[in-house]
Amino acid sequence: MSELIISVSGLRGIVGASLTPEVATRYVTAFVDELPPGALVVARDGRETGPLFRDAVHAALAAADRSIVELGVAATPTVGVAVRKERAAGGIQISASHNPAEYNGLKLFDHRGQVLGAAAGQRVLERYQQTSIRVTPVERDKPQQSSQAHHDHGQRILETVHLPRVQSRSFRVLLDSNHGAGGLLGNHLLEQLGCQVESVGAEPTGQFTHPPEPTADHLQQVAALIASGDVDVGFCQDPDADRLAIIDRAGRYLGEEYTLAICLHHVLRHRVGPVVTNCATSRMSEDLAESFGAPFFRSAVGEANVVELMRQQGAVFGGEGNGGPIDPRVGYIRDSFVGMALVLDAMAEREMTVGELADELPRYAMHKTRVAIQPAQIGPLLAQLTTRFPEAKVDQLDGLRCDWDDRWVLIRASNTEPIVRIISEAPSVTAAESLCTEIGDLLR
């Protein structure tokens, strides 16, 4: 866990161990070489080490003779909107997403305001690994400070909903930003939507009150608070606010998979068109697309893969089942604020609680597990599994996915650990667990 975690769109590591200011400056320098001329948008989530890496990023950009548009503390989707608004060459978000407090990282954006794709990210990684970059301090003008970024992002979102209808309901909302970046825009947006907001962890201090990934286990205290209060819906964000989990007014954790499905259902009721999710996302979205006669497409896992396929297919909506809805009207990036607005709009339009909206969706149970396997063994084992289930529809877009009429399983090798991840979905918890167990036993 002390090693640097590098993906196509950025890196993460433990501060002072695998991730240092020198690593950050080298990586940013390798990234800048990929970009067209222009300024870079820079922001950070609320982590205490954010200013340390902000200074390192600024130094690398100054040495590369790049102007900087500094947003301060801002959510990841806000960076995407700002890159397009400023006509910037790219963007850098200083965040370790849902990793624990001792981590930090860098997330990279291209000039379109979306996370870096696989090919561009691979070129950045190769330059980072092959060169020994030393940044020489240079004097440059102070970065341009942007005070409009949150406003611009919020306005784009408000334009996607029936604002008077939502405002008329005066929904009571608990927003748990867990001292990340989400509270700054989140509270303002909800107030603009006419909500009475109870805010938990709004200050971006990085002092997480619970583990930062918004899972059921981590949100038990928040769920209890909602159940004991006079609240219509609870919204829970990860530290950089690109993921959203939902809790209903009874304190029931609906989770992140339902975020995308509820939003998609609402969008398709008004605009039928192509839908894209990744191959690890619940079948709820596919079922919804089919029920509306909308073309459905499945991408490899990864936000950049979803976005590229959305662009290719002209998708009206898409996202990932980790609570990341993507609305092209706002930006091609996962966005918790989009999720909040669309859920409230659906509640207002249909005069239903969020729990009722969830209960009318197709019902599945998902289970996830992992098996320790050395990298050299993974390929042959997956090849054997392709013939193990002749009645299943087999897809090797990303690892191996087997689909039956009412269930599916995905087997993917980790990019960072010698393990295989197994995800299954079936009509019941028992059936999903059984499928994961069967696949795990075969792999062992």
N, C-alpha and C positions, 0 to 999 in steps of 0.2 A: 504493500500500500504506500510505501515511501517513494515509489518510482513515479516519474513524470508520466501522466496520462495524456497522450496526444491523439486527437482525432483529426478528421479532414478539416474541421472548421475551428480548431483551436487547441488549447492545452489546459491542463489542470495539474496541480501538485500541492504538496504540503509546503507551506511557506517556511523558508530557512533550511529545508532539506532538499527536496527535488526541485522546488521552484524558488528562484532567487531573482533579484532585480537584473542580474547579468543575463540569466536565461531569458527573461522577458524582453530585454533590449535586443538580444540576438534574434529572437523569434519575430519581433516587430520589424526589425530591419529586413529580415528575409521576406516578410509579408509585403512590405512597401515596394520591394523590387517587382512585385507582380502587378502593381496597380498603374492605371493611367495617371497623368498629372492631376493635381488637385489637392484640396484639404482633406483631412481625416477627422471624423467625428469620434470623440472619446467620452466614455462614461464609465461609471462603476456602480456596483450594488453597495449595500451598507456595510460590508465587512471592514473590520478595523484596519486590515492591511491594505485596503484600497488606495489610500493616499500614497503609500510606498510605491506601489506599482503604477499608479498614475504618473508619478514623477519619472519613473523609468521609461514609461511609454512616451512621455513628452520629450525626454532626452533623445530617444531613438528617432522620433519624428523630426525633431529639430536638426539632428545630425544629417538626416536625409533631406533637409531643406523642404520640409512639408509644413504647411499651415495647419493649425489645430482649431477645431470647434469643440470646446469643452462644455459638456452638459452637466458635470458634477454627478450627483447621485441620480440615476435614472434607470428605468426598467429596460431590459433587452429589447422588447418591441418598440420602445420609444426611440432607441438608437436607429432602428431600421427606418422609421418614419423620418427622423432627422437627416439621415444620409440622403434620402431623396429630396427633402425640402431644401437642403443646403447645396444640392448638386455636388456632393462630395465624391472623392475618389473611392472612399470606403469608410469603414468604421471599426472601432475596437471597443468591446465591452469587457471591463475588468470584473470578472465574476467566476466563481466555481460552481454556479448553478445550485444544485441540491446537495452538494458535498458538505461535510461538516465544517465547522468554523475555522479549523486549522488549515483549510485549503484556500487557495485562490487560483485564478486562471485568467485566460484571455480567450474571448470569442471574437471571431473575425467576420466582417461583412464586406461584400463587394459593393460596387457603385450602384447596384439596383436596390440596396437596402435589405438584402437577404443574406443569410449565413453562407459562408464560402462553400462552394461545391467541391465534389471529390477531386476532380482533376486539378483545380487551382490549389486546393489544400495540399495535395500531394506534392506539387511543385514547391510550395512554401516549406513543407517538411524536409524535402531533399536539400534545399538551400541551407536550411537551418542545420541539418546534420553534417553537411559536407564542408561548410565554411566556418572559420573561426573569426567571428565578427567582433570588432572592438569599436565601441562608440566613443568618439571624441567629442567632449562637451563644446557646444557652440552657443553664441549669443543670438537669440532671436526675439522678436516681439512676443509679448505675452499672448497666450492663446485667446482667441475670441470666445467670450462667454455667451452661451445661448440661453436666454430665459424663456423662449417661446416653445421649446420642445414639448413640454407636457401639454401645453394648450393646443398645439397643432395635432398631437396624437389624439387627445380627447375629442377634438372637434370632428376628426375623421370618424371616430366611433359613434358619436351622437348622430351623425348623418345616416347611419345604417339602421336606426330604430325609429319607431313612431313615438317621438319624444313626449308630446302632450299626454298620450295614453299612459306611458310609464309614469310620468310625473303625477298624474291624477291618483295613482294608487298609493303613493307615499309609503312604499315598502320599508319595513324595518329590516335592516341588513347588518349582520356582524361581519366585519372584514378582518381577517387574520393575515397580516403581512409579515409577522414573525421577525420584525426588525430588519427586514430586507428593503429592497428598493420600491416595492409595490405600493406602499402606503401613500406616497406623495401624490401620484396621479389617482390612485384608487379612491381615496376619500373624496377628492375633488370631483371625479367623474360620477360617483354615486350621489353626491349632493346635487350635481347638475341633473341627474336622473330623478330628482325629487325624493330621494331616499332619506330615511332617518338612520344615520350610521352610528353603530357602535364599533369603535376601532380598537383592535388589539395588536400591539406591536407595530404601531404606525411609524415610530421614529427609526430611521435607518442607521442604527448603531451597530448592527452585526452581532448583538448579544442575543442569539436565538433563545427563545423560551422553550422550544421543543426542537427535536431534530428537524433539519430543514426540508427534507422530502415530505410532501403533504400526503402521507399514507394514513390508513385507518389507525394503526397502532400509535403513530406520532400525534394524532389529532384527538385523542380520547378526551383530554381536558377541555379542548375547544368545543367538542361535541356536547359534553356535559353542560358547559356554559350556555350553549344555544338552547338545549332542552329545558333548562331551568329559567330561561328568560322569555321575553316577549319579542321573538325574532321570527321573521318570515323565511329567511334563508341565510345560510352561512357560506361565505366565500373564503377559501384558504389558498394563499399563493406560496410559491417557492421563492427563494431570495432574489432572483432576478426577474420574477413576475412574468415568465412566459408560460407557466403552467398553473392550472386552476383546479382545485378539488372542491366539491360541493357537499354541504351538509344540510339536510332538510330541517324544518322547524321542530321536529320531534327529536333531533339530535342524531338522526340516522345518517351515517357516512355513505353518501352515494358514490363518491370517489371521482377519479379522473376520467375513466372510460365514459362515464355518463355526461361529462362536460361536453365532449365532442358530439355525442349522439343527440343530446337535447338541443344544442345549437344547430346541428345539421337538420334535424326535424323541423325546426322553426324556419330556417332558411328555405328549405325545399317547399314548404307550404306557400311561399311567395315567389320563388324563382327556381324553376326546375332546370337543372343542367348537370354537367359532369361533376363527379365527386371523386376525390383521391384521399386515401389513407395509406398508412404503411402496412406491411404484412404481419405486424404484431398487434394490430389494433382489433378491437372487438368486432365481431360480425354484425353487431347492431347497425353500424353505418351502412354496410352492404345491403342488409335487409331493408333499411329505410330507403336507400337509393332505388332498389328494385320496386318497392311499393309505390314510388312516385314515377316510375318509368325513366329514371335518371341513369345515364351511363356511369358505371363504377369502375375505378381503376385502383390497382394496388401497387405500391412502390416498395423498394427496399427500405429497411429501417434507417432512419436518419432524416432530420428536418430538411436538409438540402435536397435529398432524393424526393421527398414528397413535393417540395416546391417546384422542382424542375418538371416533374410530371404534371403538376397542376398547370404550369405555364403551357406545356405542350398540348394539353387536352382542353385548355380554356375552361378550367374548373370554376364553378361558382362557389365552391367551398371545399375545404380539406382539413387535414391535420393529423395528429398522432394521438393515440389513446392514453398518453401520459398527461392528459389535461391540456393539450396544446391545440386549440382551434386556430385555423388559418383562414382569414377572410380577405380575399384580394382587394376588396373595396378599401380596406385599411392598410394592408401591407402583406407581403408574402413572408410572414414570419409568425411563429406561434405567439399567441397573445392572450393573456389571462383577462385583460380588460374587455376585449371583444367577447369573451365568454360571459363575463358578468352582465354586459349590456344585453346580449341576445337572450340570455336566460330570463332576465327581468322583463324584456319585451314579450317573450313567450308567455310568461306568467300573467302579464297584464292583458294581452290580447285574448287569451283563452280563459281567463278568470280561473286559473288552476294554481295549486301550490306546486312548488318544485318537486315535491315527492310524488304528486299525481302525474306530473309530466314524465318523471322517470318510470313510474309504474306502467304507463301505457306503451313503453318501448318493448321490443323483443327482449326476452329474458334469457340470459346465459350466465354461466359461472366460469371464471377464469382462474387458472392455477399456474404458478411459475416455480421452477426448480432449476438446479444446475448439477452437472456431473464433471468431476475432474478428469480431464483427458489431455494427453500430450498433443501438441499441434500436429505432429507427423501422423498421428492415428486418426485424426478427425476426418480427412478426406475419404479414406477407405471405409470407415464406419458409416458415413452418410451414404456412400455408394451402395453399401449392402442394404441399408434401410429403404432405398428407393424400390427394391423388389420385395420387401417384406409385406407391404400392404397393397396388393394388386387391385383391390377394389377402390382405393383412394385416388383422388386427383392429386398428382404430384407436381409441385412447383419448386424450382431451384433458383428462383430470383435472388434469394438472400438466405443462404443455408439450405435447409430442406423444409418445405411445408407440405403436409398431407391434409387434404380436405375430404370429409364425408358429408352426407346430407345435413347432419345436425351438429357436427363438431369438427375441430381442426387441431393440429399440433404443428408448432414451428420449432425446429432444432437449428440453432445458430452458434457458431464458434465465437467466443469473445475476442475482441481485437486487442485486449490488454491483459488477459489472464489465460492460463492453460485450462480453460473450462469450456464446456458447452452449455448454453442456456436452453431450457426447454419451456415453452409456453403452450398451454392447451386451453381450449374453450369448449364447453359442452353444456347440455341443458341443466346439469346439476353439478354441485361441488364434488360429489362422489365420483361422477363420471369424468370430470376434468382431472381430478387427482389420480384416478386410475390410469388415464391415458398417459400422464406424465410419468407415473411409476413404471408402466410397461415400456415406454421408450427408454427411460433411464436404465432399466434392467438390461435391455438389449444392448445399449451402448457399453455397459460395464462388462 
